[in-house]
Every structure is written in structure tokens, then in C-alpha cells.
Amino acid sequence: MKLPLIRTLSEKFDEDYLLETVDVLEAISEIPSLKDEEIEVIGELISNTLGAIEVIGIIRDSKGTKDAKAASAEFMKRVLGSIGK
């Protein structure tokens, strides 16, 4: 996951747009002729996009008290916390 990318996506796009992007990326990933490294790149893009959707949710749940940077930091704490479990 790339935190700067997640933050940028969450600042520039809304949740619906990002969800549609994930749908498109998932459809592309099912093309049989893709190489493993291409699938890995698509997977990373999906992961970062889903992270941005989570950041948007954190901002929404905070009722505007958190900006994208603070929400991104909270998101990464959640991710790192779940890895440690």
C-alpha cells in the first residue's frame, strides 16, 4: 500500500467513483492473457483504491473533524494493527 496514493485518491475522488474503479480493475484482472506481474500491479491498484475508500469513510465518520492526512494515518494504524494480530 502506498499511503501518499491513498491520500491523493481520497482527496480527489468520491466513494462511488472509486467503487466503480475497483469494479473495472477487477474485470480487467480476469482477462486470461494477463501475466502474473500485470495481475500483481492491478491487485496493488485495487488495494490502494479500497484503502482510499476506507479513508473517505473515516473522514465521513469523523463528521469533518479529520482531513485526508489524519484519516490516512488512522487507516494505516488499523492496517498495521490487524497485521500484528
C-alpha positions in Angstrom: 0.0 0.0 0.0 1.2 3.5 -0.8 -0.1 6.0 1.7 0.5 9.1 -0.5 -1.5 7.5 -3.3 -4.3 6.5 -0.9 -4.4 10.1 0.4 -4.5 11.6 -3.0 -7.2 9.3 -4.2 -9.3 10.1 -1.2 -8.9 13.8 -1.7 -9.6 13.9 -5.4 -12.4 11.3 -5.9 -15.6 10.4 -4.3 -16.5 6.9 -2.9 -18.8 6.0 -5.8 -16.2 6.8 -8.4 -13.6 4.7 -6.6 -16.0 1.8 -6.2 -16.6 1.9 -10.0 -12.8 2.0 -10.5 -12.4 -1.2 -8.4 -15.1 -2.9 -10.5 -13.3 -2.0 -13.7 -9.9 -3.2 -12.3 -11.4 -6.5 -11.1 -12.9 -7.1 -14.5 -9.6 -6.4 -16.2 -7.8 -8.7 -13.7 -9.9 -11.6 -15.0 -8.5 -11.4 -18.6 -6.8 -14.8 -19.1 -3.9 -13.4 -21.1 -2.6 -11.2 -18.3 0.9 -12.0 -16.9 1.4 -12.6 -13.2 3.2 -9.2 -12.8 0.4 -7.4 -14.5 -2.1 -9.0 -12.2 0.0 -8.0 -9.2 0.0 -4.4 -10.4 -3.8 -4.5 -10.8 -4.0 -6.0 -7.3 -1.9 -3.2 -5.8 -4.1 -0.6 -7.5 -7.2 -2.3 -6.2 -5.7 -2.4 -2.7 -4.8 1.3 -2.8 -8.2 2.2 -4.1 -10.0 0.3 -1.4 -7.7 2.0 1.1 -8.9 5.3 -0.2 -12.5 4.3 0.2 -11.7 3.4 3.8 -10.1 6.8 4.3 -13.2 8.5 2.9 -15.3 6.5 5.4 -13.0 7.6 8.3 -13.4 11.3 7.2 -17.2 10.9 6.9 -17.5 9.2 10.3 -15.4 11.9 11.9 -18.0 14.4 10.6 -15.3 16.5 9.0 -13.0 16.8 12.1 -10.3 14.8 10.3 -8.6 15.7 7.0 -7.3 13.2 4.5 -3.8 13.2 6.1 -5.2 12.4 9.6 -7.6 9.8 8.2 -4.8 8.2 6.2 -2.7 7.9 9.4 -5.6 6.3 11.3 -6.2 3.9 8.4 -2.5 2.8 8.4 -2.7 2.3 12.2 -5.7 0.0 11.6 -3.8 -1.9 8.9 -0.7 -2.3 10.9 -2.7 -3.3 14.0 -4.5 -6.0 12.0 -1.2 -7.4 10.7 0.1 -7.7 14.2 -2.8 -9.8 15.3 
